[in-house]
Amino acid sequence: MGHREQLMTGAKRCLQERGYARTTSRDIAAAANNAPVGTINYHYGSKEALLNAALLETLMEWGTAIVAVPPEAPAPEPLEQMWTRIIGSQATDRPMLVASTEAFAQAERAPEIREQIAAAYERARPEMAAHLHGIDAAEDPETARAVGSVHMALVAGLTQQWLIDPDHAPSAREMAVGLRVIAQRLEEEAESTPTAAD
């Protein structure tokens, strides 16, 4: 394994153990089998760029595992199972989720972080729509983007609630019930709203 791969592995380890804001270049180099500190800039441009890349790669792996519907899963409830996996990950992946929150806070003053996160979001939207609802972005890009955006907002909101107040955060069942009620109300509103033809 070369320095580049060692640095990525070391950065991921530091995110888990120290968090985004408290990780230094020396921490990463030490975690990367004592790689020279200068190799961070050589391979990634800066400590921040390396941490961003490590965090986004970790988040993408987490998102893929969360969204994927296991083959043995009952077909009618993939969403509730996804919420269950998200809630379960609060215990197993909490350091990574906290690190992502720290990175999002940094994005306000660091355009490169904001651009990397925004690009990752844009890639994830159609993937979520395809995995959860079978919507093909090539055939219907507008719907795929809308559906993926709603799911991303729900995932972010649920994650934040569980990080801040796990005793009162919604369960997977409550998420599913809430979404069904909202969908039903939206359908009723659409049916009762006069159209231009009326």
C-alpha positions as a LaTeX table, in Angstrom:
\begin{tabular}{lrrr}
\hline
Residue & $x$ (\AA) & $y$ (\AA) & $z$ (\AA) \\
\hline
Met1 & 0.00 & 0.00 & 0.00 \\
Gly2 & 1.46 & 3.36 & $-1.07$ \\
His3 & 1.46 & 6.61 & 0.86 \\
Arg4 & $-1.73$ & 7.84 & $-0.83$ \\
Glu5 & $-3.74$ & 4.82 & 0.28 \\
Gln6 & $-2.13$ & 4.84 & 3.73 \\
Leu7 & $-3.07$ & 8.49 & 4.17 \\
Met8 & $-6.68$ & 7.80 & 3.22 \\
Thr9 & $-6.85$ & 4.92 & 5.70 \\
Gly10 & $-5.19$ & 7.06 & 8.37 \\
Ala11 & $-7.56$ & 9.97 & 7.75 \\
Lys12 & $-10.60$ & 7.68 & 8.10 \\
Arg13 & $-9.20$ & 6.33 & 11.36 \\
Cys14 & $-8.61$ & 9.85 & 12.68 \\
Leu15 & $-12.16$ & 10.88 & 11.79 \\
Gln16 & $-13.43$ & 7.95 & 13.85 \\
Glu17 & $-11.11$ & 8.52 & 16.80 \\
Arg18 & $-10.59$ & 12.30 & 16.93 \\
Gly19 & $-13.29$ & 13.87 & 14.78 \\
Tyr20 & $-12.98$ & 16.34 & 11.94 \\
Ala21 & $-12.15$ & 19.51 & 13.84 \\
Arg22 & $-9.52$ & 18.00 & 16.18 \\
Thr23 & $-7.50$ & 16.03 & 13.61 \\
Thr24 & $-4.11$ & 17.47 & 12.71 \\
Ser25 & $-1.76$ & 16.64 & 9.85 \\
Arg26 & 0.56 & 14.93 & 12.32 \\
Asp27 & $-2.32$ & 12.77 & 13.57 \\
Ile28 & $-3.05$ & 11.60 & 10.03 \\
Ala29 & 0.61 & 10.94 & 9.25 \\
Ala30 & 1.00 & 8.91 & 12.45 \\
Ala31 & $-2.14$ & 6.90 & 11.70 \\
Ala32 & $-0.83$ & 6.28 & 8.16 \\
Asn33 & 2.05 & 4.12 & 9.41 \\
Asn34 & 4.12 & 7.22 & 10.20 \\
Ala35 & 4.03 & 8.53 & 6.64 \\
Pro36 & 5.92 & 11.81 & 6.12 \\
Val37 & 3.65 & 14.78 & 6.88 \\
Gly38 & 4.62 & 16.37 & 3.56 \\
Thr39 & 3.01 & 13.53 & 1.62 \\
Ile40 & $-0.42$ & 14.88 & 2.62 \\
Asn41 & 0.08 & 18.02 & 0.54 \\
Tyr42 & 1.81 & 16.06 & $-2.21$ \\
His43 & $-1.05$ & 13.59 & $-2.68$ \\
Tyr44 & $-4.11$ & 15.60 & $-1.62$ \\
Gly45 & $-3.16$ & 19.28 & $-1.65$ \\
Ser46 & $-4.00$ & 19.92 & 2.01 \\
Lys47 & $-5.07$ & 18.26 & 5.24 \\
Glu48 & $-8.59$ & 19.57 & 4.71 \\
Ala49 & $-8.82$ & 18.11 & 1.21 \\
Leu50 & $-7.70$ & 14.72 & 2.52 \\
Leu51 & $-10.15$ & 14.81 & 5.43 \\
Asn52 & $-12.95$ & 15.84 & 3.07 \\
Ala53 & $-12.13$ & 13.01 & 0.68 \\
Ala54 & $-11.97$ & 10.50 & 3.54 \\
Leu55 & $-15.22$ & 11.74 & 5.04 \\
Leu56 & $-17.10$ & 11.76 & 1.74 \\
Glu57 & $-15.85$ & 8.26 & 0.88 \\
Thr58 & $-16.94$ & 7.03 & 4.30 \\
Leu59 & $-20.33$ & 8.74 & 3.97 \\
Met60 & $-20.87$ & 7.24 & 0.52 \\
Glu61 & $-20.06$ & 3.76 & 1.86 \\
Trp62 & $-22.46$ & 4.39 & 4.76 \\
Gly63 & $-25.17$ & 5.66 & 2.42 \\
Thr64 & $-24.84$ & 2.67 & 0.11 \\
Ala65 & $-25.19$ & 0.28 & 3.04 \\
Ile66 & $-28.14$ & 2.21 & 4.45 \\
Val67 & $-30.08$ & 2.49 & 1.19 \\
Ala68 & $-29.41$ & $-0.99$ & $-0.16$ \\
Val69 & $-32.40$ & $-3.32$ & 0.25 \\
Pro70 & $-31.20$ & $-6.76$ & 1.40 \\
Pro71 & $-32.38$ & $-9.64$ & $-0.85$ \\
Glu72 & $-34.23$ & $-11.23$ & 2.06 \\
Ala73 & $-36.12$ & $-8.03$ & 2.89 \\
Pro74 & $-39.91$ & $-8.11$ & 2.49 \\
Ala75 & $-40.81$ & $-6.08$ & $-0.60$ \\
Pro76 & $-43.52$ & $-3.84$ & 0.91 \\
Glu77 & $-41.38$ & $-2.13$ & 3.57 \\
Pro78 & $-37.97$ & $-1.09$ & 2.18 \\
Leu79 & $-38.33$ & 2.44 & 3.60 \\
Glu80 & $-39.03$ & 1.32 & 7.14 \\
Gln81 & $-36.06$ & $-1.04$ & 6.94 \\
Met82 & $-33.89$ & 1.82 & 5.75 \\
Trp83 & $-34.96$ & 3.97 & 8.72 \\
Thr84 & $-34.19$ & 1.01 & 11.01 \\
Arg85 & $-30.67$ & 0.77 & 9.56 \\
Ile86 & $-30.15$ & 4.53 & 9.94 \\
Ile87 & $-31.22$ & 4.43 & 13.58 \\
Gly88 & $-29.03$ & 1.38 & 14.24 \\
Ser89 & $-26.05$ & 3.15 & 12.71 \\
Gln90 & $-26.27$ & 5.88 & 15.36 \\
Ala91 & $-24.55$ & 3.43 & 17.71 \\
Thr92 & $-22.12$ & 1.79 & 15.28 \\
Asp93 & $-21.20$ & 4.83 & 13.16 \\
Arg94 & $-21.69$ & 7.73 & 15.58 \\
Pro95 & $-18.11$ & 9.10 & 15.32 \\
Met96 & $-18.41$ & 9.30 & 11.53 \\
Leu97 & $-21.81$ & 10.99 & 11.74 \\
Val98 & $-20.47$ & 13.53 & 14.26 \\
Ala99 & $-17.46$ & 14.16 & 12.01 \\
Ser100 & $-19.80$ & 14.84 & 9.09 \\
Thr101 & $-21.67$ & 17.42 & 11.17 \\
Glu102 & $-18.36$ & 19.10 & 11.99 \\
Ala103 & $-17.43$ & 19.16 & 8.30 \\
Phe104 & $-20.78$ & 20.68 & 7.34 \\
Ala105 & $-20.14$ & 23.48 & 9.84 \\
Gln106 & $-16.73$ & 24.10 & 8.23 \\
Ala107 & $-18.36$ & 24.31 & 4.78 \\
Glu108 & $-19.78$ & 27.76 & 5.57 \\
Arg109 & $-16.28$ & 29.27 & 5.33 \\
Ala110 & $-14.57$ & 26.79 & 3.03 \\
Pro111 & $-15.86$ & 26.78 & $-0.54$ \\
Glu112 & $-13.89$ & 23.63 & $-1.44$ \\
Ile113 & $-15.62$ & 21.66 & 1.32 \\
Arg114 & $-19.01$ & 23.00 & 0.26 \\
Glu115 & $-18.34$ & 22.07 & $-3.36$ \\
Gln116 & $-17.26$ & 18.53 & $-2.46$ \\
Ile117 & $-20.31$ & 17.96 & $-0.27$ \\
Ala118 & $-22.64$ & 19.46 & $-2.86$ \\
Ala119 & $-21.20$ & 17.20 & $-5.57$ \\
Ala120 & $-21.67$ & 14.15 & $-3.34$ \\
Tyr121 & $-25.28$ & 15.15 & $-2.69$ \\
Glu122 & $-25.93$ & 15.56 & $-6.41$ \\
Arg123 & $-24.59$ & 12.06 & $-7.11$ \\
Ala124 & $-26.60$ & 10.54 & $-4.27$ \\
Arg125 & $-30.02$ & 11.96 & $-5.19$ \\
Pro126 & $-30.74$ & 9.81 & $-8.27$ \\
Glu127 & $-29.11$ & 6.79 & $-6.61$ \\
Met128 & $-31.56$ & 6.98 & $-3.71$ \\
Ala129 & $-34.52$ & 7.36 & $-6.07$ \\
Ala130 & $-33.36$ & 4.32 & $-8.05$ \\
His131 & $-32.62$ & 2.11 & $-5.02$ \\
Leu132 & $-35.77$ & 2.91 & $-3.07$ \\
His133 & $-38.36$ & 3.45 & $-5.81$ \\
Gly134 & $-36.92$ & 2.11 & $-9.04$ \\
Ile135 & $-36.97$ & 5.57 & $-10.64$ \\
Asp136 & $-34.54$ & 5.77 & $-13.55$ \\
Ala137 & $-32.85$ & 9.17 & $-13.68$ \\
Ala138 & $-32.11$ & 8.72 & $-17.38$ \\
Glu139 & $-35.83$ & 8.35 & $-18.11$ \\
Asp140 & $-37.20$ & 10.87 & $-15.61$ \\
Pro141 & $-34.42$ & 13.07 & $-14.20$ \\
Glu142 & $-36.76$ & 15.64 & $-12.63$ \\
Thr143 & $-38.70$ & 13.06 & $-10.61$ \\
Ala144 & $-35.53$ & 11.18 & $-9.63$ \\
Arg145 & $-33.94$ & 14.38 & $-8.34$ \\
Ala146 & $-37.07$ & 15.42 & $-6.43$ \\
Val147 & $-37.56$ & 12.03 & $-4.78$ \\
Gly148 & $-33.87$ & 11.68 & $-3.96$ \\
Ser149 & $-33.79$ & 15.19 & $-2.47$ \\
Val150 & $-36.72$ & 14.45 & $-0.16$ \\
His151 & $-35.07$ & 11.26 & 1.07 \\
Met152 & $-31.76$ & 13.02 & 1.66 \\
Ala153 & $-33.54$ & 15.68 & 3.72 \\
Leu154 & $-35.25$ & 12.98 & 5.77 \\
Val155 & $-32.01$ & 11.06 & 6.33 \\
Ala156 & $-30.18$ & 14.22 & 7.43 \\
Gly157 & $-33.01$ & 15.27 & 9.75 \\
Leu158 & $-33.40$ & 11.83 & 11.30 \\
Thr159 & $-29.65$ & 11.52 & 11.84 \\
Gln160 & $-29.47$ & 14.93 & 13.55 \\
Gln161 & $-32.39$ & 14.10 & 15.83 \\
Trp162 & $-30.78$ & 10.83 & 16.90 \\
Leu163 & $-27.39$ & 12.48 & 17.49 \\
Ile164 & $-28.90$ & 15.26 & 19.62 \\
Asp165 & $-31.80$ & 13.61 & 21.45 \\
Pro166 & $-31.97$ & 9.83 & 21.02 \\
Asp167 & $-34.52$ & 9.48 & 23.84 \\
His168 & $-37.13$ & 11.42 & 21.87 \\
Ala169 & $-36.05$ & 10.87 & 18.25 \\
Pro170 & $-38.61$ & 9.13 & 16.01 \\
Ser171 & $-38.54$ & 5.38 & 15.48 \\
Ala172 & $-38.47$ & 3.74 & 12.06 \\
Arg173 & $-42.14$ & 2.91 & 12.46 \\
Glu174 & $-43.01$ & 6.53 & 13.28 \\
Met175 & $-41.10$ & 7.70 & 10.21 \\
Ala176 & $-43.04$ & 5.28 & 8.00 \\
Val177 & $-46.39$ & 6.23 & 9.53 \\
Gly178 & $-45.62$ & 9.93 & 9.23 \\
Leu179 & $-44.63$ & 9.62 & 5.58 \\
Arg180 & $-47.79$ & 7.68 & 4.75 \\
Val181 & $-50.00$ & 10.30 & 6.40 \\
Ile182 & $-48.18$ & 13.15 & 4.66 \\
Ala183 & $-48.46$ & 11.37 & 1.29 \\
Gln184 & $-52.19$ & 10.77 & 1.84 \\
Arg185 & $-52.81$ & 14.40 & 2.82 \\
Leu186 & $-50.88$ & 15.66 & $-0.20$ \\
Glu187 & $-52.96$ & 13.40 & $-2.46$ \\
Glu188 & $-56.18$ & 14.65 & $-0.88$ \\
Glu189 & $-55.08$ & 18.27 & $-1.31$ \\
Ala190 & $-54.18$ & 17.65 & $-4.94$ \\
Glu191 & $-57.60$ & 16.09 & $-5.59$ \\
Ser192 & $-59.46$ & 18.94 & $-3.94$ \\
Thr193 & $-57.50$ & 21.75 & $-5.62$ \\
Pro194 & $-59.29$ & 23.11 & $-8.70$ \\
Thr195 & $-57.31$ & 22.85 & $-11.92$ \\
Ala196 & $-57.17$ & 25.44 & $-14.71$ \\
Ala197 & $-59.58$ & 23.28 & $-16.72$ \\
Asp198 & $-62.17$ & 23.50 & $-13.92$ \\
\hline
\end{tabular}
